[in-house]
Amino acid sequence: MEGIDKHGMSSERLKRIERFVDETYVATGKLAGAVTQVWRRGGLALNSVLGFADRERQVPIAEDSIFRIYSMTKPITSVAVMMLVEQCKIALDDPVSKYIPAWEKLGVHAGGFMDSFQTRPPARPMLVVDLLRHTSGLTYGFQQNTNVDAAYRRLKVGELATDGTLDGMIEKLATLPLEFSPGEAWNYSVATDVLGYIVGKVSGMPFDVFLKERIFDPLGMVDTAFHVPEEKVARFCACYAVGTLGSKVVSAQGPELQDDPRTSPYLKPPTFISGGGGLVSTAADYMRFARMLLQGGELDGVRLLGPKTLALMTTNHLPGGLDLPRLSRSMFSEATYEGVGFGLGFATTITPAATLIPGSAGDFFWGGAASTFFWVDPREDLIVVFLTQLLPSSAYPARRQLRTLVYSAITETGG
């Protein structure tokens, strides 16, 4: 008979999650290591720590290992924006040009290449809500889809490993056309980096200082930052890539070292403070952030947002109520299946049956480029944080497998 713990989950099936991650990914060398935490009904139901933080030096992964969370930075930046919305310092329907006047005349790409772009006026101005839900018309250079994102690559717009600045990125974007008129499509983009710039302008303090003073310190997120200080380097994970970065060709030796934690650019403060992908964090820190979200904006007596604001953020905001596959022009996203919409900083499940994966209407989530992932399911009083370091996140189906494994371990459903 299966044991059932106090979290309404099968103890045997929780062990099955750890066995699966170990046997499928860690023992096979597909992942150097992984931390998996499952929070339900007020406590950790699973805290699995497997493999190596640094395979080359044989450093075991630990519960307090520090990971590059890449795009899991985006929900944090989005919370920062909504904190200012609650203070009426920003409105979701404000034109972005209110905060970036140089963008007032941005046109939509109508033809041509960099240095000879042809543009047409957008159907409407870009709004703050477009930045939060990725309907702004901006893009990422790594999309490798259009002449516009080719210009992003040439100018290194939004790239983490540059000596550029946030102000410099905003200036470059003022010279480039939009992919489409705001609100017409969904495209994964540097929009969240732009939100970081706006937070800095509106709050009157540097964006990274705002995050530390208004989010990290109040929540006790002691290891979350834009770089790894010297005294924490021993806890910093190596990052790996599958074959040639961006491909799915696995070499005979397994994933290759992509970023050595002893020589990483993350060991010094960056000049480009990326609200879209620049943070490092730990499982404990990100779990505290996710618990704040689960509890409607409050944790341990510290309230960052009101519950109605969180409800607004986790509702599908895609035009026409469409899901991502039907509105997306993006060649890459951290969410790829049907039945998923996008709110203000998170993807959210709108039609569970269409996903073909267990879940709940209203659960919300996102991931990072190095295969990190989290989701929050208010209906099931559930949080899952999965941290590893393998680029790209599309290399293996670990995320959907993890959802299947976690939901199959629930024995007492919340609704």
PAVO-160270 format. One record per residue (C-alpha): residue number from 1; residue in one letter; x, y, z. Coordinates in pm, 1 decimal, always signed. Layout:
// PAVO-160270
- pos_code_c1_c2_c3
- NUM_A_X_Y_Z
...
***
This chain:
// PAVO-160270
- pos_code_c1_c2_c3
- 1_M_+0.0_+0.0_+0.0
- 2_E_+134.8_+342.5_-95.5
- 3_G_+231.8_+569.5_+190.8
- 4_I_+53.1_+904.1_+195.0
- 5_D_+226.1_+1193.4_+368.7
- 6_K_+72.1_+1503.8_+526.2
- 7_H_+96.4_+1695.5_+200.4
- 8_G_-169.2_+1482.5_+31.1
- 9_M_+90.5_+1314.4_-187.5
- 10_S_+208.6_+954.9_-220.6
- 11_S_+547.6_+909.0_-56.5
- 12_E_+632.4_+629.9_-301.2
- 13_R_+540.7_+840.2_-604.4
- 14_L_+744.2_+1131.7_-473.1
- 15_K_+1042.8_+895.3_-457.5
- 16_R_+960.9_+799.2_-815.8
- 17_I_+1023.6_+1160.4_-920.5
- 18_E_+1374.5_+1151.1_-777.9
- 19_R_+1444.9_+809.0_-931.1
- 20_F_+1328.6_+928.0_-1270.9
- 21_V_+1542.3_+1243.3_-1269.0
- 22_D_+1841.0_+1041.2_-1152.0
- 23_E_+1807.2_+743.2_-1386.0
- 24_T_+1696.2_+939.2_-1694.2
- 25_Y_+1910.3_+1249.4_-1668.8
- 26_V_+2180.1_+1253.9_-1400.5
- 27_A_+2311.6_+896.8_-1409.8
- 28_T_+2314.6_+908.1_-1791.5
- 29_G_+2514.0_+1231.2_-1792.6
- 30_K_+2245.3_+1431.5_-1974.7
- 31_L_+2238.0_+1664.6_-1673.8
- 32_A_+2535.8_+1716.9_-1445.1
- 33_G_+2300.7_+1762.9_-1151.0
- 34_A_+1960.6_+1891.9_-1047.1
- 35_V_+1768.7_+2022.2_-748.9
- 36_T_+1395.7_+1946.7_-745.6
- 37_Q_+1168.4_+2090.6_-479.4
- 38_V_+794.7_+2023.9_-446.2
- 39_W_+601.4_+2242.8_-202.0
- 40_R_+244.9_+2150.2_-109.7
- 41_R_+8.4_+2237.2_+173.5
- 42_G_+255.7_+2441.0_+371.0
- 43_G_+573.9_+2238.5_+344.2
- 44_L_+831.5_+2066.4_+126.0
- 45_A_+697.9_+1732.0_+8.4
- 46_L_+1014.1_+1663.8_-190.8
- 47_N_+1365.1_+1807.0_-171.4
- 48_S_+1580.0_+1614.5_-416.7
- 49_V_+1949.1_+1699.7_-466.8
- 50_L_+2130.5_+1492.1_-730.0
- 51_G_+2461.8_+1491.3_-913.9
- 52_F_+2732.1_+1752.1_-957.6
- 53_A_+2739.0_+2130.6_-947.3
- 54_D_+3074.6_+2114.5_-1124.8
- 55_R_+3136.1_+1787.9_-1307.1
- 56_E_+3495.4_+1869.9_-1402.7
- 57_R_+3600.0_+1930.6_-1042.1
- 58_Q_+3363.9_+1663.9_-902.1
- 59_V_+3189.7_+1916.8_-678.0
- 60_P_+2858.2_+1769.9_-559.8
- 61_I_+2546.6_+1975.2_-610.4
- 62_A_+2395.7_+2105.5_-285.2
- 63_E_+2067.5_+2244.6_-167.0
- 64_D_+2225.2_+2592.7_-161.1
- 65_S_+2402.8_+2568.3_-499.0
- 66_I_+2374.7_+2886.0_-704.7
- 67_F_+2228.3_+2864.7_-1057.4
- 68_R_+2193.2_+3094.9_-1355.9
- 69_I_+1815.6_+3128.4_-1376.4
- 70_Y_+1811.8_+3324.5_-1703.7
- 71_S_+1446.9_+3391.3_-1800.2
- 72_M_+1315.0_+3296.1_-1457.7
- 73_T_+1433.1_+3652.8_-1392.8
- 74_K_+1132.0_+3773.3_-1594.9
- 75_P_+861.6_+3697.0_-1334.7
- 76_I_+1066.2_+3885.4_-1073.7
- 77_T_+1095.4_+4191.8_-1298.7
- 78_S_+723.8_+4169.9_-1373.5
- 79_V_+645.0_+4172.2_-1001.0
- 80_A_+861.3_+4484.0_-965.7
- 81_V_+656.7_+4655.0_-1237.8
- 82_M_+327.2_+4558.3_-1076.3
- 83_M_+445.1_+4693.2_-740.3
- 84_L_+476.4_+5032.0_-910.7
- 85_V_+140.4_+4981.5_-1081.5
- 86_E_-15.3_+4933.4_-736.7
- 87_Q_+134.3_+5269.5_-633.8
- 88_C_-17.9_+5430.2_-946.8
- 89_K_+328.9_+5525.5_-1067.4
- 90_I_+274.7_+5316.0_-1381.3
- 91_A_-48.2_+5220.2_-1561.2
- 92_L_-75.0_+4913.1_-1780.3
- 93_D_-229.5_+5114.4_-2062.8
- 94_D_+37.7_+5386.0_-2052.4
- 95_P_+218.7_+5423.8_-2384.5
- 96_V_+578.9_+5310.8_-2348.8
- 97_S_+686.6_+5639.6_-2506.9
- 98_K_+572.0_+5812.0_-2186.3
- 99_Y_+881.4_+5661.2_-2023.9
- 100_I_+1098.7_+5638.2_-2337.2
- 101_P_+1021.5_+5950.2_-2545.9
- 102_A_+1270.9_+5847.3_-2816.6
- 103_W_+1041.0_+5553.6_-2900.1
- 104_E_+738.4_+5765.8_-2987.9
- 105_K_+797.5_+5734.1_-3364.2
- 106_L_+890.4_+5363.6_-3375.0
- 107_G_+769.7_+5209.2_-3700.1
- 108_V_+684.3_+4854.4_-3802.5
- 109_H_+916.1_+4668.5_-4039.1
- 110_A_+782.9_+4684.0_-4395.0
- 111_G_+1091.8_+4565.6_-4581.2
- 112_G_+1464.0_+4599.9_-4620.9
- 113_F_+1770.5_+4521.3_-4415.0
- 114_M_+1962.5_+4705.2_-4145.0
- 115_D_+2071.1_+5051.7_-4265.1
- 116_S_+1788.5_+5047.7_-4521.2
- 117_F_+1480.7_+4941.3_-4324.8
- 118_Q_+1143.4_+5050.3_-4459.4
- 119_T_+871.3_+5104.4_-4201.0
- 120_R_+502.4_+5179.3_-4165.4
- 121_P_+322.4_+5336.8_-3869.9
- 122_P_+189.4_+5092.7_-3607.5
- 123_A_-185.2_+5046.2_-3574.7
- 124_R_-158.8_+5170.0_-3216.5
- 125_P_+118.3_+5271.2_-2973.8
- 126_M_+313.0_+5015.0_-2772.1
- 127_L_+168.2_+4996.5_-2418.6
- 128_V_+322.6_+4882.0_-2091.0
- 129_V_+94.3_+4577.0_-2097.0
- 130_D_+249.5_+4478.4_-2430.7
- 131_L_+590.8_+4457.7_-2264.7
- 132_L_+455.5_+4237.9_-1985.6
- 133_R_+279.7_+3993.4_-2219.5
- 134_H_+533.4_+4000.1_-2510.6
- 135_T_+297.8_+4158.1_-2765.0
- 136_S_+516.8_+4467.8_-2806.2
- 137_G_+664.6_+4397.1_-3150.6
- 138_L_+1014.8_+4366.2_-3003.4
- 139_T_+1221.0_+4049.4_-3056.1
- 140_Y_+1536.6_+3861.6_-2952.9
- 141_G_+1840.6_+3830.7_-3176.0
- 142_F_+1860.4_+3455.9_-3116.9
- 143_Q_+1522.5_+3403.7_-3285.6
- 144_Q_+1706.5_+3402.4_-3623.5
- 145_N_+1376.8_+3451.9_-3801.0
- 146_T_+1369.6_+3796.9_-3965.9
- 147_N_+1583.7_+4086.7_-4083.4
- 148_V_+1490.8_+4270.3_-3765.0
- 149_D_+1629.6_+4008.4_-3527.9
- 150_A_+1937.2_+3991.5_-3752.6
- 151_A_+1986.5_+4359.5_-3672.7
- 152_Y_+1951.8_+4278.0_-3302.1
- 153_R_+2234.6_+4025.6_-3338.4
- 154_R_+2454.7_+4270.4_-3525.7
- 155_L_+2405.5_+4536.1_-3257.6
- 156_K_+2415.7_+4277.9_-2973.5
- 157_V_+2082.7_+4404.2_-2842.2
- 158_G_+1989.0_+4235.2_-2514.9
- 159_E_+2286.2_+3998.5_-2507.0
- 160_L_+2404.4_+3921.4_-2154.0
- 161_A_+2772.6_+3875.9_-2237.1
- 162_T_+2835.6_+4231.6_-2354.5
- 163_D_+2992.6_+4543.3_-2210.4
- 164_G_+2679.2_+4737.0_-2301.3
- 165_T_+2432.6_+4898.7_-2063.9
- 166_L_+2057.3_+4907.2_-2019.7
- 167_D_+2052.2_+5269.3_-2135.7
- 168_G_+2254.5_+5169.6_-2440.5
- 169_M_+2006.9_+4895.2_-2530.7
- 170_I_+1718.0_+5143.0_-2516.1
- 171_E_+1908.7_+5378.9_-2746.8
- 172_K_+1979.4_+5100.8_-2997.6
- 173_L_+1616.7_+4990.0_-3000.2
- 174_A_+1511.8_+5345.7_-3088.9
- 175_T_+1689.2_+5296.5_-3423.6
- 176_L_+1524.3_+4962.8_-3513.6
- 177_P_+1174.3_+4883.1_-3640.8
- 178_L_+920.3_+4664.5_-3463.8
- 179_E_+847.6_+4316.0_-3595.7
- 180_F_+473.2_+4385.8_-3595.4
- 181_S_+222.1_+4636.4_-3469.8
- 182_P_+181.7_+4607.0_-3089.6
- 183_G_-95.0_+4368.2_-2989.3
- 184_E_-104.0_+4180.0_-3319.5
- 185_A_+110.2_+3881.8_-3218.2
- 186_W_+315.7_+3723.7_-2940.1
- 187_N_+693.5_+3719.5_-2976.3
- 188_Y_+944.8_+3632.1_-2704.6
- 189_S_+1166.1_+3936.2_-2672.4
- 190_V_+1379.6_+4184.9_-2482.0
- 191_A_+1055.0_+4342.0_-2357.4
- 192_T_+1126.4_+4244.8_-1996.5
- 193_D_+1468.4_+4412.4_-2014.8
- 194_V_+1281.7_+4727.2_-2121.7
- 195_L_+1057.4_+4688.2_-1816.5
- 196_G_+1368.9_+4686.6_-1597.4
- 197_Y_+1471.3_+5016.8_-1753.8
- 198_I_+1125.7_+5162.3_-1683.8
- 199_V_+1134.1_+5042.4_-1320.9
- 200_G_+1461.1_+5230.2_-1275.7
- 201_K_+1325.4_+5549.1_-1430.8
- 202_V_+996.5_+5547.1_-1240.7
- 203_S_+1133.3_+5440.9_-901.5
- 204_G_+1426.5_+5681.6_-910.2
- 205_M_+1675.0_+5409.6_-814.0
- 206_P_+1886.2_+5170.9_-1023.3
- 207_F_+1685.5_+4865.7_-1127.8
- 208_D_+1914.2_+4619.6_-946.9
- 209_V_+1893.5_+4827.1_-628.2
- 210_F_+1512.8_+4830.4_-653.5
- 211_L_+1502.4_+4451.6_-675.4
- 212_K_+1735.6_+4410.1_-378.7
- 213_E_+1567.0_+4663.2_-150.8
- 214_R_+1204.8_+4601.0_-247.4
- 215_I_+1197.1_+4226.5_-324.3
- 216_F_+1507.3_+4025.6_-232.9
- 217_D_+1582.0_+4168.3_+111.1
- 218_P_+1216.6_+4173.5_+229.2
- 219_L_+1161.7_+3812.9_+114.2
- 220_G_+1494.6_+3688.0_+251.7
- 221_M_+1626.7_+3593.2_-94.0
- 222_V_+1985.2_+3612.8_+27.5
- 223_D_+2159.4_+3453.7_-273.4
- 224_T_+1967.7_+3614.0_-561.5
- 225_A_+2165.3_+3878.8_-750.3
- 226_F_+2312.0_+3978.7_-1085.9
- 227_H_+2653.0_+3835.8_-1001.7
- 228_V_+2816.9_+3584.6_-767.9
- 229_P_+3038.8_+3747.6_-501.0
- 230_E_+3375.7_+3595.1_-418.8
- 231_E_+3261.7_+3438.5_-92.2
- 232_K_+2991.9_+3238.5_-277.0
- 233_V_+3191.2_+3116.1_-578.2
- 234_A_+3236.3_+2769.9_-424.5
- 235_R_+2856.3_+2725.3_-444.8
- 236_F_+2824.4_+2841.7_-807.6
- 237_C_+2734.3_+2572.7_-1061.1
- 238_A_+2902.4_+2508.3_-1392.2
- 239_C_+2680.5_+2550.0_-1698.1
- 240_Y_+2674.6_+2300.1_-1982.3
- 241_A_+2549.6_+2291.6_-2340.7
- 242_V_+2424.1_+2009.9_-2559.2
- 243_G_+2678.9_+1974.8_-2838.0
- 244_T_+2703.3_+2298.4_-3033.4
- 245_L_+2497.3_+2553.1_-2842.5
- 246_G_+2149.7_+2572.9_-2987.4
- 247_S_+2160.8_+2229.2_-3146.2
- 248_K_+2019.6_+1901.8_-3017.9
- 249_V_+2321.9_+1696.9_-3122.8
- 250_V_+2464.6_+1529.7_-2814.8
- 251_S_+2835.8_+1455.8_-2834.1
- 252_A_+2970.9_+1117.0_-2730.6
- 253_Q_+3117.3_+1281.7_-2420.4
- 254_G_+2779.0_+1424.1_-2321.1
- 255_P_+2705.5_+1792.0_-2255.2
- 256_E_+3003.3_+2021.7_-2292.3
- 257_L_+3115.5_+2283.3_-2042.3
- 258_Q_+2971.9_+2618.3_-2152.0
- 259_D_+3058.1_+2841.1_-1854.9
- 260_D_+3321.7_+2754.4_-1595.2
- 261_P_+3210.7_+2879.3_-1250.8
- 262_R_+3567.8_+2980.2_-1161.6
- 263_T_+3613.6_+3205.2_-1468.6
- 264_S_+3250.5_+3297.3_-1542.0
- 265_P_+3140.5_+3651.3_-1639.0
- 266_Y_+2896.7_+3618.0_-1346.2
- 267_L_+3185.9_+3659.7_-1100.6
- 268_K_+3178.0_+4038.4_-1144.3
- 269_P_+2888.5_+4286.3_-1155.7
- 270_P_+2759.6_+4320.9_-1514.2
- 271_T_+2735.7_+4652.1_-1697.3
- 272_F_+2410.2_+4533.9_-1858.7
- 273_I_+2152.2_+4473.4_-1585.5
- 274_S_+1911.7_+4231.8_-1752.9
- 275_G_+1561.3_+4208.2_-1610.3
- 276_G_+1494.0_+3948.3_-1876.2
- 277_G_+1764.1_+3700.1_-1787.7
- 278_G_+2047.4_+3824.7_-1569.9
- 279_L_+1988.3_+3679.1_-1223.7
- 280_V_+2143.9_+3391.1_-1034.4
- 281_S_+1954.3_+3225.9_-750.4
- 282_T_+1909.1_+2915.0_-536.7
- 283_A_+1621.7_+2671.8_-495.4
- 284_A_+1548.8_+2811.3_-148.0
- 285_D_+1541.2_+3170.4_-272.1
- 286_Y_+1321.8_+3102.2_-571.9
- 287_M_+1089.8_+2891.6_-360.5
- 288_R_+1041.0_+3191.8_-130.8
- 289_F_+953.8_+3406.4_-431.9
- 290_A_+711.4_+3140.7_-558.4
- 291_R_+552.7_+3100.3_-214.9
- 292_M_+485.1_+3474.9_-213.3
- 293_L_+306.2_+3430.5_-546.9
- 294_L_+108.8_+3128.5_-422.2
- 295_Q_-7.0_+3324.3_-117.8
- 296_G_-138.9_+3616.4_-319.4
- 297_G_+159.9_+3847.4_-283.0
- 298_E_+255.0_+3792.1_+82.8
- 299_L_+509.5_+3579.1_+268.0
- 300_D_+593.9_+3570.7_+639.0
- 301_G_+424.4_+3903.2_+705.0
- 302_V_+584.9_+4079.5_+407.0
- 303_R_+338.5_+4186.0_+137.3
- 304_L_+472.1_+4282.7_-203.9
- 305_L_+145.4_+4272.2_-398.4
- 306_G_-225.6_+4244.4_-331.5
- 307_P_-407.9_+3920.8_-419.8
- 308_K_-621.2_+4094.5_-683.7
- 309_T_-303.7_+4213.7_-855.0
- 310_L_-169.5_+3857.1_-860.7
- 311_A_-502.1_+3737.7_-1000.0
- 312_L_-470.7_+3994.8_-1277.6
- 313_M_-111.8_+3889.1_-1351.8
- 314_T_-198.3_+3520.8_-1381.2
- 315_T_-498.0_+3567.0_-1612.5
- 316_N_-450.6_+3517.2_-1986.2
- 317_H_-394.7_+3859.3_-2145.1
- 318_L_-336.0_+3749.2_-2503.5
- 319_P_-561.5_+3938.5_-2745.6
- 320_G_-879.2_+3753.2_-2832.8
- 321_G_-823.5_+3508.7_-2547.4
- 322_L_-601.4_+3301.8_-2776.5
- 323_D_-333.7_+3060.0_-2661.2
- 324_L_+37.3_+3095.0_-2738.4
- 325_P_+56.5_+2860.1_-3040.2
- 326_R_-220.8_+3054.3_-3214.4
- 327_L_-75.1_+3399.6_-3154.7
- 328_S_+297.8_+3331.0_-3146.2
- 329_R_+544.3_+3428.4_-3417.7
- 330_S_+832.9_+3326.7_-3197.2
- 331_M_+1075.0_+3053.9_-3304.0
- 332_F_+1157.4_+2997.2_-2936.6
- 333_S_+963.4_+3014.2_-2613.6
- 334_E_+983.1_+2856.2_-2269.5
- 335_A_+626.5_+2727.8_-2330.8
- 336_T_+542.2_+2540.2_-2648.3
- 337_Y_+221.0_+2349.4_-2602.0
- 338_E_-142.2_+2428.3_-2673.2
- 339_G_-388.4_+2540.7_-2409.4
- 340_V_-137.6_+2785.8_-2260.5
- 341_G_-189.6_+3161.3_-2257.2
- 342_F_+24.5_+3441.2_-2123.0
- 343_G_-43.1_+3681.4_-1838.8
- 344_L_+163.3_+3968.0_-1702.3
- 345_G_+500.7_+3797.0_-1667.9
- 346_F_+402.7_+3428.4_-1669.6
- 347_A_+253.7_+3168.6_-1897.5
- 348_T_-74.7_+3036.4_-1761.4
- 349_T_-279.9_+2726.0_-1836.2
- 350_I_-617.2_+2821.7_-1982.5
- 351_T_-736.6_+2486.4_-2122.9
- 352_P_-578.1_+2193.9_-1934.9
- 353_A_-714.3_+1929.5_-2173.5
- 354_A_-549.0_+2097.1_-2472.1
- 355_T_-203.4_+2071.6_-2311.7
- 356_L_-224.7_+1690.0_-2290.8
- 357_I_-32.7_+1722.8_-1962.4
- 358_P_-178.5_+1709.4_-1609.4
- 359_G_-235.4_+2049.9_-1453.2
- 360_S_-499.5_+2299.8_-1349.3
- 361_A_-667.6_+2594.5_-1512.5
- 362_G_-489.8_+2897.4_-1372.0
- 363_D_-156.9_+2736.1_-1291.4
- 364_F_+126.3_+2964.9_-1401.7
- 365_F_+490.7_+2909.4_-1483.1
- 366_W_+804.5_+2994.9_-1673.7
- 367_G_+1153.5_+2863.1_-1730.4
- 368_G_+1507.2_+2966.1_-1811.0
- 369_A_+1747.5_+2897.3_-2096.2
- 370_A_+1959.4_+2656.9_-1887.7
- 371_S_+1658.4_+2421.4_-1844.1
- 372_T_+1543.2_+2566.8_-1511.7
- 373_F_+1168.5_+2567.1_-1452.2
- 374_F_+904.8_+2654.3_-1194.8
- 375_W_+531.4_+2649.8_-1169.2
- 376_V_+267.2_+2750.8_-917.7
- 377_D_-75.9_+2584.7_-898.9
- 378_P_-302.4_+2774.6_-657.5
- 379_R_-585.4_+2523.4_-697.5
- 380_E_-361.1_+2242.9_-570.5
- 381_D_-165.4_+2460.0_-323.6
- 382_L_+143.4_+2346.9_-513.2
- 383_I_+481.5_+2485.7_-617.8
- 384_V_+758.9_+2307.7_-805.9
- 385_V_+1109.3_+2451.0_-856.2
- 386_F_+1351.9_+2261.5_-1080.5
- 387_L_+1708.3_+2390.3_-1114.0
- 388_T_+1982.3_+2253.2_-1337.4
- 389_Q_+2231.6_+2404.2_-1584.5
- 390_L_+2197.4_+2281.9_-1941.7
- 391_L_+2159.7_+2494.4_-2254.4
- 392_P_+1929.1_+2501.3_-2444.7
- 393_S_+1612.5_+2435.4_-2247.7
- 394_S_+1462.7_+2256.3_-2547.6
- 395_A_+1725.6_+1978.3_-2535.7
- 396_Y_+1512.0_+1732.5_-2336.3
- 397_P_+1140.7_+1706.0_-2236.2
- 398_A_+1223.3_+1717.9_-1864.0
- 399_R_+968.6_+1989.8_-1786.1
- 400_R_+662.1_+1812.9_-1917.2
- 401_Q_+785.5_+1487.1_-1765.3
- 402_L_+822.7_+1659.3_-1429.4
- 403_R_+467.1_+1794.1_-1447.4
- 404_T_+337.1_+1446.0_-1521.2
- 405_L_+534.3_+1292.0_-1234.8
- 406_V_+436.5_+1556.5_-978.1
- 407_Y_+65.7_+1557.6_-1054.3
- 408_S_+55.4_+1176.4_-1054.3
- 409_A_+191.3_+1185.9_-697.2
- 410_I_-107.5_+1385.4_-566.9
- 411_T_-353.9_+1164.5_-379.2
- 412_E_-580.6_+1428.6_-225.6
- 413_T_-672.0_+1682.5_-491.0
- 414_G_-743.3_+2043.2_-414.7
- 415_G_-1014.7_+2080.1_-676.2
***
